[in-house]
């Protein structure tokens, strides 16, 4: 039950990032590189504080360099994509890519996903496609590619964190390494446009839904099989849709209700199959 609750909190935090990013960029409160830079800096501050309270040192070994690279790709591409994508479609592309990448990595490492996990994944992903199919046609292509790139970055960051002997020091190191890079990218290539409200929401995204969210996620990752970790993240687009309904006054339709039911059923099938499987 503890793992279930913590995993649920982490998924809500990830979905909140999509809602916050969309709200800020849609209203022009901040430019995307500025949002990414402030988010990274706030996340670094929270993780550094948590590390200080635990009296641990930073830990970023040479073979774990994938973590900061993946995090940086995810953060910047994520913000750029939400210039044109809505929260639900962006979350679908992001975590659909994450799921495929993590399942692929698991298979390449010699792990075979259970048949029920594959079936559950197909049901959940089918629900998301059904939900967002009307939005898949038309519009610019580059935001979709940017979000797919963000998904690959997030998958790399997640896999690197899962294998790190001490996830908190590794995560803090990844964020701290990225702070000067993100700020420099904002100064050189950004619009340097930020309102007080946009700054506050970027801080919220970095400190709470990213920093605290990643602390929770890395705490539960060692207890989840890679296919299960990939599968549960497919709940994020549904949560993002519901967040848009509640916070951004978006419509809740029968299509959304059916898609949510499919995703929840698919995830429940895969997770329960993994729980019952012998070690």
N, C-alpha and C positions, 0 to 999 in steps of 0.2 A: 504493500500500500504506500509506503514511503517513496519508493522509486516511482510509482504511478503518479503520485501527487507532484513530486519534483519535476518529472518529465512534462506533466501538464503545464506547470508554471513556466517552464522553459519554452514550450511551444507558444504559449500566450505572449511571452516576451518577444519571440521572433516575429509573430504576427503583428505585434504593436509597432515594430520597426517599419513594416510595410505601410501601415496606416499613418504613422507620424511622417514618414518620408513623403508619401503622396500628398498629405495635407499641406506640408510646408512648401513643396515645390509647385503644387497646383496653384497656390495663392501667391507665388513669387516672393515668399518671405525670406528666401536665402537661395544662393546658387548651389548647384549640386556638389561641387568640389568643396565649398565652404561647409556644407552640411556634413560631408564625409570627414573633413579635417577636425571639426569641433566634436563630432561623434567619437572619433578615434582618440582625441585628447581626453575627453571625459571618461571614456572607457578605460584608458590607461591609468588615469588618476584613481578610479575605483579599484582596479586590480592591484595597483601598487599599494594602496592603503590596506587592502585585504592581505597582501603579501607581508607588509610591515607588521600587521597585527599577529600574523602567524610566525613571525621571526624567521622567515626563510629568505634565501638569496634567489636572484634571478637565475633561470636555467634555460638556456637556449643552446643546445649542442649543434655541431655542424650538420649532422644528419637530419636535424629538425628544422632546417632553414625553409622547408616547404610551408611551415605554419605561418610565418609573417608574410611570405609571398602570397599564399592563398588568402590570408586575411585582407591584405591590401587590394588584391584583385577584386575580391568580393565587395569591400566597402565602396570603392570608387565606381565600379561598374554598376553596382546596386543603385547608387544615387543618380548616375547618368541615365539609367534605364527608366527611372520614375519621372523623368521629364515628360514622357509620352504614354507610359503604361498606367492603367489603373491598378489599385492595390491587389485585387483578386487575380487578374491575369499575370501580373508581375510575380506574385507568389507562386502561381502554378508553374510558370517557366523556371523559376528559381529552384523550387523543391522537387519538381519533376526531374530536372537536371541532376540535382543532388542525389535523388534516389537511384537513377540510372548509373551515375558515377560510382556510388558506394556499393551497389550490387555488383558492378563490373569489377571493382577493386577486390571485393570479397571472393569472387569466382577466380580471379587471377591468382589469389593467394591460396587457392586450393580448397576453399570452403564452398560447399554446395548448399544453396538455399533450399528450404523445405518447399514441397509442392504447395502446401497451404499458404506459405509466404508469397510465392509467386502468384497464386490465385488471388490472395488478398490484395496484393499490390496492383494487380490488373483491375480488380473491382474498384479500388480507391482511385486509381489514376483515371479509370473510365468515368467515374463520377465527376472528377475535375474537368475532364475534357467536355463532358456533357454540359457542365455548368458554364464554361467559358467559350464553347464552340462558336456562338454568334460573334464573339469578339476577335476570333482568330484571323478573319479576312480583312484586307484593307489596311491602310495606315502605313507609316514608315516601318522599315524592316530593322533598322539599326538598334532600336530600343530592345527588341526581342533578342538579338544577338548579344547585346550588352548584358541582359539578364541571364542568358545561358552561360556567358563567361563568368558572371557573378556566382552562379551555381557551381561551376567547376572549382572556383576559388574557395567557396564555402566547404565543398566536399573535401578538398585537400586540407583545409584548416581543421575540419572535424576529424579526419583520419589521423592527422599528425598529433592532435590532442589526445586521441584515444590511446595512442601508443606511447605517449610521454610518461616517464616514471613519476613525474610530479607536475600534473596539469596546470596548477595555479601559477607556479613560477614561469612555466613555458608560455602560458597565455599572456601574463604580464609583460614578459620580455617581447613577445610579438607586437603587442600594442605600443610599447615604449619605442621600439625600433621604428615603427611606422609614423609616430607623431611628427618628427621633423620632415619626413618625406611628404606626408600629406599636407602640412602647412606650406611647404615650398611649392608643391603642385598647385595649391590654391592661389598663392601669390603670383606665380608665373602664368598660370593658365585659367584661373577663375575670374569671376567678375567682381570679387571682393564686395559682394552685396549681401547684407544681412540686417534684418530688423531685430528688435529686442525680443519679440515673440518667437521669431525663427531661431534666434540664438538659444532661447530657453528650451524650445522643443528639441533642438539638436543636442543640448546638454542632457535632457531627459532620455533621449534615444541612446546616447553614449553611456551615461552613468547607470541607468536603471535597466532598460530593455536590452542593452548590449552587455555592459559590464557585469551587472548582477545576473542577467540571463545566462551569460557564458559560464559564470561561476557555478550556477545550478546545473547547466548542461554537462560540463566537464565532471561534475560530481557523480552524475548518473551514467555517463558514457561507459565506464568500465564494467557496469552491470548489464549492459545491453549488447547483444550480438550485433554485428555490423548490419545485416539485413533488417533487424528490428529497428535499429537507430535510423536507418534510411526510411523505413516504412512509417514510423510515427511522425516524421517530419511532414508527411503529406497532409496532416491535419492543419498545418499552418495556413494554407490558402483558404480553407473553410473558416478558420478563426478570423482571418483578415477580412473576408467577406462580411462576416457578422459584425466585426468592428466597424466596417464602413457603414453598415446599416444603423448601428447604434450611435456612432460618433460623427459620421459625415452625412447622415440623412439619406442614405441610399436605400432603394426599394428592396424589400424582402419578398421574393416571388416563390411560386410553387417549384420552379426550376431550381432555385437555390436550396429549398427544403429537400427535394429529392436527391440532389447532388451531395448535400451534407450527410444524408442517411447512407448513401453508397460509400462515401469516404469513411465514415465511422465504422460501418460494417466490415469494409475491407481491412482497415487497420486492426480492428478487434480480432478478425480471423487470423491474420498473420502473427500478431503478438501472442494470442492464446496458443497457437500451434508451436511457437518457439518456447513458450513457458512449459508446455507439456512434453516437449521433445527431450529424450535422454541426452546427457552431456556428451 
